[in-house]
Amino acid sequence: MTHLNSKVAVVTGAARGIGAATAARLALDGATVAVIDLDETQTKETADAIVSAGGSAMAVACDVSDEAAVAEAAERIRAEAGSIDVLVNNAGVLRDNLLFKMSLSDWDTVMSVHLRGSFLWAREAQKTMVQNRWGKIVNLSSTSALGNRGQTNYSAAKAGLQGFTKAMALELGPFNVNVNAVAPGFIVTEMTRATAARTGVDFEEMQERGAANIPLRRVGRPEDIANVVSVLCSEDTSYVTGQVIYVAGGPKA
Ligand SMILES: NC(=O)c1ccc[n+]([C@@H]2O[C@H](COP(=O)([O-])OP(=O)(O)OC[C@H]3O[C@@H](n4cnc5c(N)ncnc54)[C@H](O)[C@@H]3O)[C@@H](O)[C@H]2O)c1
């Protein structure tokens, strides 16, 4: 597919996992992809892999929760690539703990990366989207938005992103900008691997147990999410906005 030919896509948290798969997929769809992540070297590795596969990508190291860094990164992308047409707010972190053990810093870090980061990038991205009367924004929510033990911070942030998505869809709809959220279930990435390690569970065993409780009887892959993001950035879904699509192998919502 080449539905994003001549478009510029920003994917945050794209050095690995769901973000890297999404960046690769949008490049395959024809977009020039700005790969955003904290670490310069890892960000460059993802961008180089896209270029080696015949795509177009640029690596931009940026902490999404830093207002000045986001403004500078967005300016560089607009200067070098011309505009920002697609934004995937994917950067994320976990700081799981039961409420009575959760520190203020655990709470603030999760809010900063997911909510503040998505807000800062959306505020930058909408500039050229509104100007061009064309744009696609996809925010990464989670089935944890429905509540998950040990994740009061993360659940609040992921539910917050759903409200953020719907309010933005109302504001940006008149400018032909679609805003949707994808809410993954269990996806095999470094994030879920780290959760297994932190809780002392073997990762393979965690996947097997997870799959047994999922109607489609398998855990998800980063590509499962990337494919849905791609569809939400295509003209086939141009009448879909303000929606949350659960991609969890079952009707989790
Ligand atoms: N893996 C899952 O099962 C799952 C389920 C539901 C939702 N999600 C969400 O999907 C998104 C991607 O998750 P993943 O599993 O690929 O995680 P991951 O930990 O593998 O990747 C997240 C990326 O975000 C980057 N990041 C973190 N803080 C950042 C910051 N301040 N600025 C820029 N980049 C930053 C990390 O460096 C990392 O490369 C996250 O928002 C996550 O909450 C994941």
The ligand as a Gaussian input file, in Angstrom:
#p B3LYP/6-31G(d) Opt

LIG

0 1
 N        3.140000      -4.027000      25.201000
 C        1.886000      -4.047000      25.582000
 O        1.351000      -5.107000      25.964000
 C        1.067000      -2.784000      25.543000
 C       -0.303000      -2.899000      25.836000
 C       -1.098000      -1.758000      25.820000
 C       -0.534000      -0.528000      25.511000
 N        0.797000      -0.431000      25.243000
 C        1.314000       0.906000      24.937000
 O        1.944000       0.884000      23.679000
 C        3.011000       1.834000      23.645000
 C        4.300000       1.133000      23.218000
 O        4.585000       0.096000      24.152000
 P        5.707000      -1.020000      23.959000
 O        5.158000      -2.238000      24.546000
 O        6.214000      -0.998000      22.559000
 O        6.795000      -0.447000      24.997000
 P        8.400000      -0.400000      24.959000
 O        8.798000      -0.157000      26.370000
 O        8.956000      -1.563000      24.245000
 O        8.665000       0.891000      24.072000
 C        8.325000       2.182000      24.532000
 C        9.286000       3.186000      23.922000
 O        8.938000       4.492000      24.418000
 C       10.150000       5.176000      24.666000
 N        9.962000       6.257000      25.627000
 C        9.712000       6.151000      26.958000
 N        9.695000       7.361000      27.503000
 C        9.939000       8.268000      26.522000
 C       10.060000       9.681000      26.492000
 N        9.917000      10.422000      27.593000
 N       10.308000      10.261000      25.298000
 C       10.463000       9.525000      24.176000
 N       10.376000       8.176000      24.156000
 C       10.121000       7.568000      25.327000
 C       11.086000       4.101000      25.214000
 O       12.448000       4.501000      25.162000
 C       10.749000       2.926000      24.324000
 O       11.582000       2.853000      23.179000
 C        3.081000       2.430000      25.045000
 O        2.362000       3.634000      25.081000
 C        2.394000       1.385000      25.884000
 O        1.875000       1.948000      27.062000
 C        1.606000      -1.539000      25.258000

